[in-house]
Amino acid sequence: MPIFLRRLALISLAASVLLQPAHAQTLKRVEQADFGKAQDGSDVKLITLRNSKGMSAQIISYGAIIKELHAPDRNGNFTNILLTTDTLQKFQRGFNGAAAVIGRVVNRIGGAQFELDGTTYKLPANDKKNTIHGGRKGFAQSVWTVEEVPMKANESSIKLVYLSKDGEEGFPGNLKTTVIYTLTDNNELRLDYEAESDKPTIANLTNHAYWNLAGGGSCLDNILWIPSANYTGFDGELIATGEILPLKGTLMDFNEPTRIGDRIEQLKPKMNGYDHNYILGEDKVMKMAARLVEPTSGRIMEVRTTQPAVQLYTGNHLGQPACCL
């Protein structure tokens, strides 16, 4: 019997600016182009989504990566607000800031193994003795199939599909994963995830986008709000322990809008920045996960999700040029 996983993430962007909508007859909402060939010879596509407000998103079929997202500042000037690079070769060589889809399982699996229904599955260890982000060749290093989506009013969409075969990176089951990217005329980027397996397995998907609302510099001056009372505990190798810990009064508490850099130095030397999982609630309804404000440009980003938690990561291995939510 097929096993389904569904989840939804919504990213809304705004600035204190009134933009004139593009003329409907001249707006090409979805456009595809070639972006080179992967190392296995597969063709890689570049898809551009546009809305009537002038926003655009570029997605490549390698890793289902959001290559660029151009958003307006308070003066109506557009810039890319994601970490990115310019060529497929650089992405394939391991560009560390890619906004790729991570799977089968985001974050770390302790000891590079897990038990399911009495069977222990051993995985490749690619983070010391642990497995991170799906293994040595996860979804972020794979070429996805591009499929068109029926057009809806005020939306621009594209579908990407990847089949992870039974035993790939040690995980059981043939897992078909679908991600639909949608850019709306409300300046929302929506990510709809769906996964179907032909046997019991584990899956935990996300997009590892690194956001810099200024379009450059550091993320430390961004003001962050996360409506969460608790976070999940972890050990010295960042493996979840199962503990649920309170946030109030800690360095990780963002229940009041706070500049990211205000307390980050106090986390050292134990940690080099934020890499914490904030609990939002077990219900699967769409809920606010975070709000990020860049004061100089006036850009505001709100993140909503159907999932029970959101991970804050301040790009510590990159020198904190952007943050992940």
C-alpha positions as CSV (number, residue, x, y, z in Angstrom):
1,M,0.0,0.0,0.0
2,P,1.5,3.4,-0.9
3,I,2.6,5.7,1.9
4,F,2.1,9.4,1.4
5,L,3.8,12.5,2.9
6,R,2.4,15.9,2.2
7,R,3.7,19.3,3.5
8,L,3.5,22.9,2.5
9,A,5.7,26.0,3.0
10,L,4.8,29.5,2.2
11,I,7.2,32.5,2.0
12,S,5.7,35.9,1.7
13,L,7.7,39.0,0.9
14,A,6.8,42.6,1.2
15,A,8.3,46.1,1.3
16,S,6.9,49.6,1.9
17,V,6.4,50.2,-1.8
18,L,3.5,50.4,-4.3
19,L,4.4,48.6,-7.5
20,Q,2.5,48.9,-10.8
21,P,1.4,45.5,-12.1
22,A,2.9,44.2,-15.3
23,H,0.6,44.2,-18.3
24,A,-1.1,40.8,-18.4
25,Q,-0.7,40.3,-22.1
26,T,3.0,40.9,-22.1
27,L,3.9,38.9,-19.0
28,K,5.4,35.5,-19.7
29,R,4.8,33.8,-16.4
30,V,6.8,30.5,-16.9
31,E,9.8,30.1,-19.1
32,Q,12.3,27.2,-19.6
33,A,15.8,27.2,-20.9
34,D,18.8,24.9,-20.9
35,F,21.3,25.2,-18.1
36,G,23.9,22.6,-19.2
37,K,24.5,18.9,-18.5
38,A,25.0,17.2,-15.3
39,Q,28.1,14.9,-14.8
40,D,26.0,11.9,-15.7
41,G,25.0,13.5,-19.0
42,S,21.4,14.5,-17.9
43,D,20.1,17.8,-19.3
44,V,19.6,20.4,-16.6
45,K,16.8,23.0,-17.1
46,L,16.5,26.6,-15.8
47,I,12.9,27.6,-15.1
48,T,11.9,31.2,-14.5
49,L,8.6,32.1,-12.7
50,R,7.3,35.7,-12.9
51,N,4.4,37.5,-11.2
52,S,2.5,40.7,-12.1
53,K,4.4,42.7,-9.5
54,G,7.8,42.3,-11.1
55,M,9.1,39.5,-8.8
56,S,10.8,36.5,-10.4
57,A,12.1,33.1,-9.2
58,Q,14.7,31.0,-11.0
59,I,14.7,27.2,-10.4
60,I,17.1,24.7,-11.8
61,S,16.3,21.0,-12.1
62,Y,19.7,20.0,-10.5
63,G,18.8,19.6,-6.8
64,A,15.5,21.4,-7.5
65,I,17.5,24.5,-6.5
66,I,16.0,28.0,-6.2
67,K,18.8,29.7,-8.0
68,E,17.5,33.3,-7.5
69,L,14.6,35.1,-6.1
70,H,14.3,38.8,-7.0
71,A,12.3,40.9,-4.6
72,P,11.7,44.7,-4.3
73,D,13.0,47.0,-1.6
74,R,11.1,50.0,-0.3
75,N,12.1,52.1,-3.4
76,G,10.9,49.4,-5.8
77,N,14.4,48.2,-6.7
78,F,14.7,44.5,-7.3
79,T,17.6,42.3,-6.2
80,N,18.3,38.6,-5.6
81,I,17.9,37.7,-1.9
82,L,19.3,34.2,-2.0
83,L,22.9,33.0,-1.8
84,T,23.7,31.5,-5.2
85,T,26.3,31.0,-7.8
86,D,26.3,31.4,-11.6
87,T,27.1,28.0,-13.2
88,L,26.0,24.4,-13.0
89,Q,29.6,23.3,-12.6
90,K,29.9,25.4,-9.4
91,F,26.7,23.9,-8.0
92,Q,27.9,20.4,-8.8
93,R,31.3,21.0,-7.2
94,G,29.4,21.6,-3.9
95,F,28.5,25.3,-3.7
96,N,27.7,25.5,0.1
97,G,24.9,28.0,-0.1
98,A,22.5,26.3,-2.5
99,A,18.7,26.6,-2.0
100,A,18.3,22.9,-2.8
101,V,15.6,20.4,-1.7
102,I,17.1,18.1,0.9
103,G,16.1,14.5,1.2
104,R,15.4,11.9,2.0
105,V,16.1,13.2,5.5
106,V,17.2,16.7,6.3
107,N,19.7,17.3,9.2
108,R,21.5,14.5,11.0
109,I,20.8,10.8,11.7
110,G,22.9,9.7,14.6
111,G,25.3,6.8,14.0
112,A,24.4,6.7,10.3
113,Q,21.6,4.2,10.9
114,F,18.0,3.9,12.0
115,E,15.6,1.1,13.0
116,L,12.2,0.7,11.3
117,D,9.8,-2.1,12.0
118,G,12.5,-4.2,13.6
119,T,15.0,-3.8,10.8
120,T,18.2,-1.7,11.1
121,Y,19.1,0.3,8.0
122,K,22.8,1.4,7.7
123,L,23.5,4.7,5.8
124,P,26.7,6.3,4.5
125,A,28.4,8.4,7.2
126,N,29.1,11.9,5.7
127,D,29.2,14.0,8.9
128,K,31.8,12.3,11.1
129,K,30.0,9.1,12.2
130,N,26.6,10.5,11.3
131,T,24.5,11.0,8.1
132,I,23.5,14.5,7.2
133,H,21.1,15.7,4.5
134,G,20.3,12.4,2.9
135,G,23.9,11.0,2.5
136,R,26.7,11.4,0.1
137,K,24.3,11.8,-2.9
138,G,21.0,13.2,-1.6
139,F,18.2,14.9,-3.4
140,A,20.3,18.1,-3.6
141,Q,22.8,16.4,-5.9
142,S,20.3,14.7,-8.2
143,V,18.6,15.9,-11.5
144,W,14.9,16.2,-11.2
145,T,12.3,15.8,-14.0
146,V,10.5,19.0,-14.9
147,E,6.7,18.9,-15.5
148,E,4.4,21.7,-16.5
149,V,1.5,22.6,-14.1
150,P,-1.9,23.8,-15.3
151,M,-2.1,27.6,-15.1
152,K,-4.2,29.2,-12.4
153,A,-5.2,32.8,-12.1
154,N,-2.6,35.0,-10.5
155,E,0.0,32.2,-10.1
156,S,3.1,30.9,-11.9
157,S,4.0,27.3,-11.2
158,I,6.4,24.5,-12.1
159,K,6.6,20.8,-10.9
160,L,9.8,18.9,-10.2
161,V,9.8,15.1,-9.7
162,Y,12.5,12.8,-8.4
163,L,12.4,9.0,-7.9
164,S,14.7,7.8,-5.2
165,K,15.0,4.0,-5.7
166,D,14.8,1.4,-3.1
167,G,18.2,1.2,-1.3
168,E,19.5,4.5,-2.5
169,E,21.8,5.9,0.2
170,G,20.6,3.0,2.3
171,F,17.0,4.0,2.6
172,P,14.2,1.5,2.0
173,G,11.4,1.9,-0.6
174,N,11.0,3.5,-4.0
175,L,10.2,7.1,-2.9
176,K,8.6,9.4,-5.6
177,T,9.0,13.0,-4.4
178,T,7.2,15.9,-6.0
179,V,7.8,19.6,-5.3
180,I,5.7,22.3,-6.9
181,Y,7.1,25.9,-6.8
182,T,4.5,28.6,-7.1
183,L,5.0,32.4,-7.3
184,T,1.8,34.3,-6.7
185,D,0.8,37.9,-7.5
186,N,0.8,38.5,-3.7
187,N,4.6,38.1,-3.7
188,E,4.4,34.7,-2.2
189,L,6.6,31.8,-3.0
190,R,4.8,28.5,-2.2
191,L,6.5,25.1,-1.9
192,D,4.2,22.1,-2.0
193,Y,5.9,18.8,-1.2
194,E,4.5,15.3,-1.7
195,A,6.2,12.0,-1.3
196,E,4.9,8.5,-2.0
197,S,6.7,5.2,-1.0
198,D,5.9,1.6,-1.9
199,K,7.1,0.4,1.5
200,P,7.6,1.8,5.0
201,T,10.5,4.3,5.0
202,I,11.4,7.6,6.6
203,A,11.4,11.0,4.9
204,N,11.8,14.6,6.1
205,L,12.0,17.2,3.3
206,T,13.0,20.8,3.2
207,N,14.5,23.5,1.1
208,H,17.9,24.7,2.4
209,A,17.6,28.3,1.1
210,Y,20.0,30.9,2.6
211,W,18.2,34.2,2.9
212,N,19.9,37.7,2.8
213,L,17.1,40.3,2.4
214,A,19.7,43.0,1.8
215,G,21.0,41.2,-1.2
216,G,24.6,41.2,0.2
217,G,26.6,41.6,3.4
218,S,25.8,39.8,6.6
219,C,22.5,38.5,8.0
220,L,23.3,39.7,11.6
221,D,21.5,43.0,11.2
222,N,18.2,41.3,10.2
223,I,15.5,41.4,12.9
224,L,14.0,38.0,13.5
225,W,10.8,36.9,15.2
226,I,9.9,33.2,15.8
227,P,6.7,32.5,17.8
228,S,7.9,29.4,19.7
229,A,8.0,28.5,23.4
230,N,10.3,25.5,23.2
231,Y,13.1,24.0,21.1
232,T,14.5,20.5,20.7
233,G,17.6,19.5,22.7
234,F,20.7,18.1,21.0
235,D,24.1,16.7,21.9
236,G,27.6,17.8,21.1
237,E,27.3,16.5,17.5
238,L,24.0,18.3,17.0
239,I,22.0,15.0,17.2
240,A,18.5,15.4,18.7
241,T,18.2,13.9,22.1
242,G,14.4,13.9,22.4
243,E,14.4,16.6,25.1
244,I,12.0,19.5,24.8
245,L,13.5,22.6,26.3
246,P,12.0,26.0,27.2
247,L,13.2,29.1,25.2
248,K,12.2,31.8,27.6
249,G,15.2,33.7,28.9
250,T,17.7,31.9,26.7
251,L,20.0,33.2,24.0
252,M,17.7,31.4,21.5
253,D,14.5,33.2,22.4
254,F,13.1,35.2,19.5
255,N,9.6,35.6,20.8
256,E,10.3,39.4,20.7
257,P,11.7,40.7,17.4
258,T,15.4,40.7,18.0
259,R,18.5,41.6,15.8
260,I,20.1,38.2,15.0
261,G,23.6,39.5,15.9
262,D,22.6,40.9,19.3
263,R,23.4,37.7,21.2
264,I,25.1,35.4,18.7
265,E,28.6,36.0,20.2
266,Q,27.4,34.7,23.5
267,L,26.8,31.3,21.9
268,K,30.6,30.8,21.4
269,P,32.7,28.8,21.8
270,K,30.2,26.0,22.3
271,M,28.5,26.9,19.0
272,N,29.5,29.3,16.2
273,G,26.0,30.7,15.8
274,Y,22.4,29.6,15.7
275,D,21.5,26.1,14.6
276,H,18.4,25.4,16.6
277,N,15.0,23.7,16.0
278,Y,12.0,25.7,17.2
279,I,8.8,23.9,18.0
280,L,5.6,25.4,16.4
281,G,2.9,22.9,17.2
282,E,1.8,19.4,16.1
283,D,-1.3,20.4,14.2
284,K,-0.8,20.3,10.4
285,V,-2.6,23.6,9.6
286,M,-0.7,26.4,8.0
287,K,0.9,28.5,10.7
288,M,3.4,31.3,11.1
289,A,7.0,30.1,11.6
290,A,9.1,33.2,11.4
291,R,9.2,36.9,10.3
292,L,12.5,38.4,9.1
293,V,13.0,42.1,8.6
294,E,15.9,43.9,6.9
295,P,15.7,47.5,8.1
296,T,17.7,49.3,5.4
297,S,15.9,47.9,2.4
298,G,12.5,47.6,4.1
299,R,12.1,44.0,2.9
300,I,10.0,41.8,5.1
301,M,9.8,38.0,4.8
302,E,7.2,35.8,6.5
303,V,7.5,32.0,6.6
304,R,4.5,29.8,7.1
305,T,4.4,26.0,7.2
306,T,2.2,23.0,8.0
307,Q,5.1,21.3,9.8
308,P,5.7,21.1,13.6
309,A,9.0,23.0,13.7
310,V,11.3,25.4,12.0
311,Q,15.2,25.3,12.0
312,L,17.1,28.5,12.4
313,Y,20.6,28.3,10.9
314,T,22.8,31.3,10.5
315,G,25.2,30.0,7.9
316,N,27.9,29.5,10.4
317,H,30.2,27.5,8.1
318,L,30.0,30.4,5.6
319,G,30.7,33.3,8.0
320,Q,27.0,34.2,8.5
321,P,26.2,35.9,5.2
322,A,22.6,34.7,5.3
323,C,20.2,32.6,7.4
324,C,18.1,29.5,6.8
325,L,14.6,29.1,8.0
